[in-house]
Amino acid sequence: MKNIEKTEETITAQRGNISRKPGSSKLYVDLRYYGRRIVKSTGLPDTPENREKASAFLAQVINKIDANTFNFADAFPNASAKEKATFAQLEDWDYKPEPKNVLIGTYINSWMARIWDKFDSESKKRDYKSIIDYWIVPFYAEKTFAKFTKVQLKEFISSLKQKDGPKAGKNLSRSRCNNILLPLKDIWYDACDEYNWNLRDPFFMISKKLPKKPSSKKVAQKRKVFRFDELMLVLDKIKPQYRLATEFMLRTGSIGSEVAGLRKSDIVGDYIFFRNSIVRKREKEELKTEYRDREFPISVGLRKVIDTAIAQTEGEYLFLTPTGLNFSEGTYRKNGWTPSLKRAGLEYCVPYSLRHTFAAWCLAINMHPDRLVNLMGHGSRKMVYEVYGSYRQGLEADAENILKYFGQDFIEPSE
């Protein structure tokens, strides 16, 4: 027994020690492994008997290290998952922590460092980081993957409400909730794949728990195709500082985010190059789809709108707010679009209706469908006909006026 005690004391003195930290009554094991210092609590109060137990444990650890049989994760089961993974890599084996031992917040930090930076799309990186920081981390950071169940996921979805502004406390839309779940899904699936977990998928059929889609009747009321006289009345009633942007959207079928991102450098010769947008005050160099990145020919009527806009603004962007800030669809809708509809005696519809109207007017003047597909920035005729080609009773009677407004050079551009 004395020889064993002597061996343990010798090992302890040479390779590590048992100590107490200031302010603690517990004993700590202190040693170096793979050139890294390890200090772990034994959980034992400082007594002669416990010092002997701790010394025996330390001697056992050092003997296993010398025999190349030591496993850090087994010896220190309460160590962090990150620390276990670090030493597992040094020990040349794959550490697979239990879901109950991995904090979601800790994994997110690791995932962001390894995966997020490899995304090709800068806009996707910005969107993911914003969602993770604003929505996911506050809810999930201190929870473990063992608690990542469908019940908890439903609680998370229920918590997705507007945090500030006039709509504070109201549920987010179904599409917004879906967007927030995208990075959360990636994180969960990557963790399961990385650690070889066979867990029940909490995202299975989760769409049933999302807010309901607005009824098609409600959507139809918000988007419409204008008759020619109706829209000319809107242009007459709209505030002068918003008329150019309205005409531009009508003549090009563009949307607010594209107008906001349009730079003077995007006007080259007889073409507009749509390749930039600003959504929620964030500039994106990728448009909604690969087809939205498009060239649009400039007709005589459209040229007048562009030249006037260039003459009225300084700086890089073509359209600004009356206060000189970047064009904002929200500001435009509130201060320009909605009041003009009221003054014209028309029911409210979203500014996106200008894009619907553009498509319907082009079809009314018999533009070739393939040409319209290219101008709209879509990949096929199906999208144009099903979504934007809404028929408006009496529109065929407006064809002559529509053609005069767009110009013959718009329907038949010179090569």
Secondary structure by P-SEA (a helix, b strand, c coil): caaaaaaaaaaaaccbbbbbcccccbbbbbbccccbbbbbbccccccaaaaaaaaaaaaaaaaaaaacccccccccccccaaaaaaaaaaacbbbbbccccccaaaaaaaaaaccccccccaaaaaaaaaaaaccccccccccccccccaaaaaaaaaaccccccccccccccaaaaaaaaaaaaaaaaaaaaaaccccccccccccccccccccaaaaaaabbbbcaaaaaaaaaaccccaaaaaaaaaaccccaaaaaaccccccccccccccbbbcccccccccccccccbbbbbcaaaaaaaaaaaaaccccccccccccccccaaaaaacccaaaaaaacccccccaaaaaaaaaaaaaacccaaaaaaaacccccccccccccccccccccaaaaaaaaaccccccccc
